[in-house]
């Protein structure tokens, strides 16, 4: 699996107060009754004794603890796995509402990291009234790590053949498929038993036990990206045990898991992340054209046609550039990966237009000076990426953490050898990005990823919950398609959709409208008005470019609200040069 290359970091009437915790309102007379937790799930989680968390001071501003929870909730007195948890205590303990659990997504993102970063992006009112809590899901980060190989050497022998944004061409595809098969087999053997116990359902059961451990009668939760799957699983599995759930940057859980009818589809054919990315790219290029050269550096000519020409040229032959420090290669996959990475930011317009113009100026130099400037800027991009920590010593399990959840949760095609044909189909559906999103699930092919979690949850996703779920959809999200927020909200009876026209991935921190609406629900149980559409603060090409042509390609990002460190749902390489 390619290394993680970009981490960007993300209802109802007045509630009753019970033991200091706001609880969702009772159903009005004549309204449908809400569901209760099933007898099976009650038996699983309530059989586990409430852990006593031995908190200790950590990271100067936080408290940390670890606890051991059942590897298999059907056998609560059997094998266990260690879970790491971190909290930042509410500033106003006297008027504290309770704990706010956070998750940044991934799969594989660290809940303890996002909780520790909470003072940098959450509003003061949330920090005042909630203990901010994050735990690292089983297998991940500071919790017991899943390991599919016995050494870094064994791991590298496989992952080096997958260290591309996505494979391009028959030779690369063959290497990738062979490595994906080895990956699946390793996780289905050496990776056990943890790889068979990493489903989202198990994480949600852990969170239910931890809710008791921190002393909350009902859960309050804010999840971003894949973290929205965690929130929706909890809502459906424990519909009477939360006071407020907000999911921001939404995966429709039925699309995430699949059904018998869609079992032979690669996952992104259901999720359509690639479609969302393509829609965002086309909108940026069209806005660039309308804005003109005073606002968009890539507007000389038809930006849509020029982008297609760059892509076609790189498909045929990589771009090779040199300076005194060495030789750098930019492949078609590197370019698309770089563009997709740029789409993750609220400054997506500048990011996409700048990298596109830099590559254009090297492929089709308008002048020696322009080519020299583009070369300097692109090499800086590549060096910046290379300067980030790479997979080396000690053992890093990002790839296993991601796949351990994805492959366990969802239905996938049977044979990894199907992926080249599936990816060609995906690129026709969503040009440029079909392959970028689809290849990462290749290790999950059922013939090679054979380990299963018999207690994984596969629905239903239509449970009527006691309290509402606030579903936040980001209009131009390149990772979690806005359409999934719409379908997920329709699927869950007691939910409400909040839409936002911002750019980038997730909504919290991109506009006062979206941020205040999320805060109001978490703090006061107050939902935004039905049909609310927030306007993202940062829109492409609204600020004139600097008059210096060189500075125009390196314009600093616009000022933004602080945003959560959201983990990308898929690992993507960004202009990483020679590998």
C-alpha positions in Angstrom: 0.0 0.0 0.0 1.4 3.4 -0.8 2.4 5.5 2.2 0.0 8.0 3.6 1.1 11.2 1.9 -1.5 13.7 2.9 -3.3 14.2 6.2 -5.3 17.1 6.2 -7.2 17.2 9.0 -13.4 17.6 11.4 -30.5 17.8 16.5 -33.5 18.2 17.6 -35.7 19.8 20.3 -34.3 20.7 23.7 -33.1 17.6 25.6 -33.8 16.5 29.1 -31.0 16.5 31.7 -30.1 13.3 33.4 -27.2 13.2 35.8 -25.7 16.2 34.1 -25.9 14.7 30.6 -28.2 15.9 28.0 -30.4 13.1 26.7 -32.4 13.1 23.4 -36.0 14.1 23.7 -38.7 11.5 24.2 -40.8 10.6 21.1 -43.9 12.7 20.7 -47.2 10.9 21.0 -48.0 9.0 17.9 -44.5 9.2 16.4 -42.6 5.9 15.6 -40.9 4.4 18.6 -37.1 4.4 18.6 -35.2 1.1 18.6 -33.3 -0.4 21.5 -30.0 -2.2 21.6 -30.4 -5.8 20.6 -30.2 -8.6 23.2 -27.1 -9.9 21.5 -25.2 -6.6 21.5 -26.3 -6.0 25.2 -24.9 -9.4 26.1 -21.7 -8.8 24.3 -20.8 -5.4 25.7 -22.6 -5.4 29.1 -20.8 -8.7 30.0 -17.6 -6.7 30.1 -16.7 -5.2 33.4 -16.4 -1.4 33.2 -12.6 -0.8 33.0 -10.9 1.4 35.6 -8.7 3.8 33.6 -5.5 4.6 35.4 -5.1 8.1 34.0 -1.7 9.7 34.0 -0.5 13.1 32.8 0.9 13.1 29.2 1.9 15.5 26.5 1.8 18.3 29.0 -1.9 19.1 28.5 -3.5 15.7 28.3 -4.2 12.5 30.3 -3.5 9.1 28.9 -4.5 5.5 29.8 -4.5 2.0 28.4 -6.9 -0.8 29.0 -7.4 -4.3 27.8 -10.7 -5.2 26.0 -11.9 -8.5 24.6 -10.5 -9.6 21.3 -13.8 -11.4 20.8 -16.9 -10.0 22.5 -18.6 -13.4 22.3 -15.8 -14.6 24.7 -15.4 -11.6 27.1 -13.1 -13.6 29.4 -10.8 -14.8 26.7 -8.0 -13.1 24.8 -7.7 -9.4 25.0 -6.2 -6.5 23.0 -4.8 -3.3 24.5 -6.5 0.0 23.7 -4.9 3.4 24.2 -7.1 6.4 25.2 -6.3 10.1 25.7 -8.4 12.9 27.0 -8.1 16.7 27.5 -10.3 17.7 30.4 -13.1 20.3 30.0 -12.0 23.7 31.1 -15.3 24.1 33.1 -15.5 20.9 35.0 -18.3 22.2 37.2 -20.6 22.7 34.2 -19.3 19.8 32.1 -21.8 18.1 29.8 -19.7 14.9 29.5 -17.1 13.5 27.1 -16.9 14.2 23.4 -15.4 11.2 21.6 -13.5 12.1 18.3 -12.2 10.0 15.4 -10.3 11.3 12.4 -11.0 8.6 9.9 -8.6 6.5 7.8 -9.2 3.7 8.5 -6.0 3.7 10.5 -6.2 7.3 11.9 -5.2 7.8 15.5 -8.0 8.9 17.8 -5.5 9.9 20.5 -3.7 12.2 18.0 -6.9 14.0 17.1 -7.9 14.4 20.7 -4.5 15.8 21.6 -4.9 18.3 18.7 -8.4 19.3 19.7 -7.4 22.7 21.3 -6.0 23.7 17.9 -9.3 23.2 15.9 -12.3 22.7 18.2 -14.3 25.8 19.3 -13.7 27.2 22.7 -17.3 26.3 23.7 -16.7 22.6 23.1 -13.4 22.7 24.9 -15.1 24.4 27.8 -18.0 22.0 28.3 -16.6 18.6 27.2 -13.7 16.3 28.1 -12.3 15.6 24.7 -11.6 11.9 24.3 -9.9 9.8 21.6 -8.9 6.2 21.5 -6.8 4.4 19.0 -8.9 1.7 17.3 -7.7 -1.9 17.9 -4.6 -2.7 15.8 -3.7 1.0 15.3 -1.2 3.6 16.5 -0.7 3.4 20.3 -3.1 0.4 20.7 -1.8 -3.1 20.2 -0.5 -3.1 16.6 -1.6 -5.4 13.8 1.5 -6.8 12.1 1.2 -9.0 9.0 5.0 -9.6 8.7 7.6 -10.6 11.1 10.1 -7.9 10.1 10.5 -4.6 8.3 12.5 -6.5 5.7 9.7 -9.0 5.0 7.2 -6.1 4.9 9.3 -4.0 2.5 9.7 -6.9 0.1 6.0 -6.7 -0.6 5.1 -3.1 -0.1 7.9 -1.8 -2.3 5.9 -3.2 -5.3 2.8 -1.2 -4.2 4.6 2.1 -3.5 2.9 4.0 -6.3 0.0 6.4 -6.3 -1.6 3.7 -8.4 -0.1 1.3 -11.0 0.0 2.4 -14.6 0.8 0.1 -17.4 0.7 -3.7 -17.6 4.1 -4.3 -15.9 3.3 -2.1 -12.9 -0.2 -3.6 -12.6 1.2 -7.1 -12.6 3.7 -6.3 -9.9 1.0 -4.6 -7.8 -1.5 -7.5 -8.2 1.2 -10.0 -7.2 2.1 -7.9 -4.2 -1.5 -7.4 -3.2 -2.0 -11.2 -3.2 1.1 -11.6 -0.9 -0.3 -8.8 1.3 -3.6 -10.5 1.7 -2.0 -13.9 2.5 0.3 -12.4 5.1 -2.5 -10.6 6.9 -4.6 -13.8 6.8 -1.8 -15.8 8.5 0.9 -13.9 10.4 -1.6 -11.0 11.0 -4.0 -13.2 12.9 -5.8 -13.1 15.3 -6.0 -9.3 15.2 -6.8 -9.1 11.5 -9.9 -11.2 12.2 -11.0 -8.8 14.9 -10.6 -5.4 13.4 -14.0 -4.7 11.9 -15.7 -1.4 12.6 -18.2 -3.2 14.7 -15.5 -4.3 17.1 -14.3 -0.7 17.4 -17.8 0.4 18.1 -18.2 -2.2 20.8 -14.9 -0.9 22.3 -16.2 2.6 22.2 -19.4 1.5 24.0 -17.3 0.0 26.9 -15.1 3.1 27.0 -18.2 5.3 27.2 -18.9 3.6 30.5 -15.3 3.8 31.6 -15.2 7.6 31.3 -18.4 7.9 33.2 -20.9 9.0 30.5 -24.5 7.7 30.6 -24.8 8.4 26.9 -22.3 8.8 24.1 -21.5 12.1 22.4 -19.5 11.6 19.2 -17.9 13.6 16.4 -16.4 11.6 13.6 -14.7 12.7 10.3 -14.3 10.8 7.1 -14.1 7.0 7.8 -14.9 8.1 11.4 -18.4 8.7 10.0 -18.8 5.0 9.5 -17.9 4.4 13.2 -20.6 6.9 14.1 -23.3 5.3 11.9 -22.4 1.8 13.0 -22.8 3.0 16.7 -26.2 4.6 15.9 -27.5 1.4 14.3 -26.0 -1.0 16.8 -26.7 1.0 20.0 -29.6 3.3 19.0 -30.6 4.1 22.5 -27.2 4.8 24.0 -26.1 8.2 22.6 -27.2 11.8 23.2 -25.6 13.2 20.0 -23.7 11.9 17.0 -22.3 14.2 14.3 -20.7 12.6 11.2 -18.8 15.0 8.9 -17.5 13.9 5.5 -19.8 11.0 5.2 -19.4 7.4 3.9 -22.8 5.7 3.3 -22.3 2.5 5.4 -24.3 0.4 2.9 -21.9 1.5 0.2 -18.9 0.9 2.5 -19.9 -2.7 3.3 -21.8 -3.6 0.2 -24.6 -6.1 -0.3 -25.0 -9.5 -1.9 -26.0 -7.7 -5.1 -22.9 -5.6 -5.1 -20.4 -8.2 -3.7 -18.5 -8.4 -7.0 -18.0 -4.6 -7.3 -14.8 -3.0 -6.2 -15.6 -0.8 -3.3 -15.3 2.6 -4.9 -17.9 1.6 -7.5 -20.3 1.8 -4.6 -18.7 4.8 -2.7 -17.9 6.8 -5.8 -15.1 8.8 -4.2 -13.5 9.0 -7.6 -16.7 10.5 -9.0 -16.6 13.2 -6.3 -13.0 14.0 -7.1 -13.6 14.2 -10.8 -16.6 16.5 -10.2 -14.5 18.8 -8.0 -11.7 18.9 -10.6 -14.0 19.8 -13.5 -15.6 22.5 -11.4 -12.2 24.0 -10.6 -11.1 23.9 -14.2 -14.3 25.5 -15.4 -14.1 28.2 -12.7 -10.5 28.8 -13.6 -11.6 29.4 -17.2 -14.3 31.9 -16.1 -12.0 33.7 -13.7 -9.3 34.4 -16.3 -5.6 35.0 -16.0 -5.9 37.7 -13.4 -7.2 35.1 -10.9 -6.1 31.7 -12.1 -2.6 30.8 -13.3 -3.8 27.9 -15.5 -6.5 29.9 -17.4 -4.5 30.5 -20.6 -6.6 28.6 -23.1 -9.2 25.9 -22.2 -8.1 24.5 -18.7 -10.2 21.4 -19.2 -8.5 20.6 -22.5 -5.1 21.6 -21.2 -5.4 19.3 -18.2 -6.4 16.4 -20.5 -3.4 17.1 -22.7 -1.0 17.0 -19.7 -2.6 13.7 -18.6 -2.3 12.2 -22.1 1.3 13.2 -22.4 2.3 11.7 -19.0 0.4 8.5 -19.8 2.7 8.0 -22.8 5.9 9.2 -21.1 6.9 10.3 -17.6 8.4 13.8 -17.2 12.0 13.7 -16.1 13.7 16.8 -14.6 17.2 17.3 -13.3 19.1 19.7 -11.1 22.4 19.6 -9.2 20.9 17.3 -6.5 19.6 14.6 -8.8 17.0 13.4 -11.3 13.3 13.4 -10.6 10.6 11.5 -12.4 6.9 12.5 -12.5 4.7 9.8 -13.8 1.0 10.0 -14.8 0.1 8.5 -11.5 2.3 11.0 -9.6 0.6 13.9 -11.3 -3.0 12.6 -10.6 -2.0 11.7 -7.1 -0.7 15.3 -6.6 -3.8 16.8 -8.0 -6.0 14.6 -5.8 -3.9 15.7 -2.8 -4.5 19.3 -3.7 -8.2 18.7 -3.8 -8.2 17.9 -0.1 -7.6 21.5 0.9 -9.9 24.5 1.1 -7.4 26.2 -1.2 -8.0 23.4 -3.8 -8.3 26.0 -6.7 -4.8 27.4 -6.2 -3.4 23.9 -5.5 -4.7 22.3 -8.6 -4.1 25.2 -10.9 -0.5 25.7 -9.7 0.7 22.2 -10.0 -1.1 21.9 -13.4 0.6 25.0 -14.7 4.0 23.9 -13.4 3.8 20.6 -15.2 2.5 22.3 -18.4 5.4 24.8 -18.4 7.9 21.9 -18.4 6.0 19.8 -21.0 5.3 22.8 -23.3 7.7 25.6 -22.2 6.4 29.0 -23.2 9.8 30.4 -22.5 13.1 29.3 -20.9 12.4 31.4 -17.9 9.0 29.9 -17.3 10.4 26.4 -17.6 13.2 27.2 -15.1 10.7 28.6 -12.6 8.4 25.6 -13.0 11.3 23.2 -12.6 12.4 24.9 -9.3 8.8 24.8 -8.0 8.2 21.2 -8.9 11.5 20.0 -7.4 10.6 21.8 -4.2 7.3 20.0 -4.1 9.0 16.6 -4.6 11.7 17.4 -1.9 9.0 18.5 0.6 7.3 15.1 0.1 10.5 13.2 0.3 11.4 15.0 3.5 8.5 13.4 5.3 9.1 10.2 7.3 9.2 7.2 5.1 8.5 3.6 6.0 11.7 2.3 7.6 12.8 1.4 11.1 10.9 0.9 13.3 8.1 -1.3 11.9 5.3 1.0 10.7 1.9 -0.7 10.2 -0.1 2.0 8.3 -0.8 -0.4 5.4 -2.0 -3.2 7.7 -4.0 -0.8 9.9 -5.9 0.5 6.8 -6.5 -2.9 5.2 -7.3 -4.7 8.4 -10.4 -2.6 8.7 -11.3 -2.2 5.0 -10.8 -5.9 4.1 -12.7 -7.1 7.2 -15.7 -4.8 6.9 -16.5 -4.9 3.2 -17.5 -7.3 0.5 -14.8 -7.4 -2.3 -14.3 -9.2 -5.6 -12.8 -12.7 -5.3 -9.5 -12.4 -7.2 -6.9 -9.6 -7.2 -6.3 -10.5 -10.8 -9.6 -8.8 -11.6 -8.4 -5.4 -10.6 -6.8 -4.2 -13.9 -10.0 -4.7 -15.7 -12.0 -3.2 -12.8 -9.8 -0.2 -12.8 -10.1 0.4 -16.5 -13.8 0.4 -16.0 -13.5 2.8 -13.0 -11.5 5.3 -15.0 -14.2 5.3 -17.7 -16.7 6.1 -15.0 -14.6 8.7 -13.2 -11.7 9.8 -15.4 -8.3 10.3 -13.8 -9.4 9.2 -10.3 -11.0 5.8 -10.8 -7.7 4.1 -10.5 -6.4 6.4 -7.8 -9.3 5.3 -5.5 -9.9 1.8 -6.6 -6.5 0.1 -6.4 -6.1 0.3 -2.7 -8.7 -2.4 -2.1 -6.9 -5.0 -4.2 -5.3 -6.8 -1.1 -8.9 -7.4 0.0 -9.7 -9.9 -2.7 -11.5 -12.8 -1.1 -9.3 -15.6 -2.4 -6.2 -14.1 -0.7 -7.6 -12.1 2.2 -9.3 -15.1 3.8 -9.4 -14.1 7.5 -12.9 -13.1 8.6 -14.5 -11.5 11.6 -17.7 -13.5 12.2 -19.0 -10.7 14.3 -18.7 -7.9 11.7 -21.9 -5.8 11.3 -23.4 -5.6 7.8 -26.6 -3.7 8.6 -29.4 -2.8 8.7 -28.6 0.9 8.4 -32.2 2.1 8.9 -32.6 1.9 12.6 -34.7 4.6 14.2 -32.5 6.1 16.9 -33.5 7.7 20.1 -31.6 10.9 19.5 -30.9 12.4 16.0 -27.8 12.0 14.0 -26.4 15.1 12.3 -25.1 14.2 8.8 -22.7 16.8 7.3 -22.0 16.7 3.6 -19.3 18.6 1.8 -20.3 19.6 -1.7 -16.9 19.4 -3.4 -15.3 16.7 -1.2 -12.8 14.6 -3.3 -12.7 11.7 -0.8 -16.2 11.2 0.7 -18.7 12.0 -2.1 -21.4 14.4 -1.1 -23.9 12.0 -2.7 -23.1 9.6 0.1 -24.1 12.1 2.8 -27.4 12.5 1.0 -28.1 8.8 0.7 -26.9 8.1 4.3 -29.2 10.8 5.7 -32.2 9.3 3.7 -31.3 5.9 5.0 -31.3 6.8 8.7 -34.8 7.7 9.9 -33.9 10.1 12.7 -31.2 12.1 11.0 -30.8 15.5 9.4 -28.5 16.6 6.6 -26.4 19.7 6.8 -24.8 20.7 3.4 -21.8 22.9 2.9 -20.3 24.3 -0.3 -16.8 24.3 0.9 -13.8 22.8 -0.9 -11.6 20.1 0.5 -12.4 17.1 2.8 -14.9 17.5 5.6 -16.7 20.7 6.8 -15.8 21.6 10.4 -13.7 24.8 10.4 -14.5 25.8 6.8 -17.3 28.2 7.6 -19.0 29.8 10.6 -22.3 28.4 9.4 -21.2 24.7 9.4 -19.0 24.9 12.5 -21.6 26.7 14.6 -24.3 24.3 13.5 -22.2 21.3 14.6 -21.3 23.0 17.9 -25.0 23.9 18.6 -26.1 20.3 18.2 -23.3 18.9 20.3 -23.8 21.5 23.1 -27.5 22.1 23.1 -29.2 19.3 21.1 -30.3 21.9 18.6 -30.4 20.9 15.0 -30.0 23.4 12.1 -33.1 24.1 10.0 -34.0 21.4 7.6 -32.4 22.0 4.2 -29.6 24.3 5.6 -26.9 25.0 3.0 -23.8 26.6 4.3 -21.4 28.6 2.1 -17.8 27.6 2.4 -15.6 30.5 3.3 -12.8 29.9 0.8 -13.9 29.7 -2.8 -11.5 29.3 -5.8 -10.2 32.3 -7.8 -11.8 35.1 -5.8 -8.4 36.9 -5.0 -6.3 38.4 -7.8 -3.0 36.8 -8.5 0.3 38.6 -7.6 1.6 40.7 -10.5 4.9 38.8 -10.4 4.5 35.7 -12.6 6.8 33.6 -10.4 5.0 34.5 -7.2 1.6 33.7 -8.9 2.4 30.0 -8.9 3.4 30.0 -5.3 0.6 32.1 -3.8 0.2 31.3 -0.1 -3.1 29.6 0.9 -5.9 31.8 2.0 -6.4 32.3 5.7 -8.6 29.6 7.1 -10.2 28.5 10.3 -8.4 25.9 12.2 -9.3 22.5 10.9 -9.1 18.9 12.3 -6.2 16.7 11.3 -8.4 14.3 9.3 -6.8 11.1 8.2 -7.2 10.4 4.4 -9.5 7.5 3.7 -7.0 6.1 1.2 -3.2 6.2 1.1 -2.0 8.4 -1.8 1.5 9.3 -3.0 1.9 12.9 -4.1 4.6 13.7 -6.7 7.1 11.5 -4.9 9.6 11.3 -7.7 11.9 8.3 -8.2 11.0 5.4 -6.0 
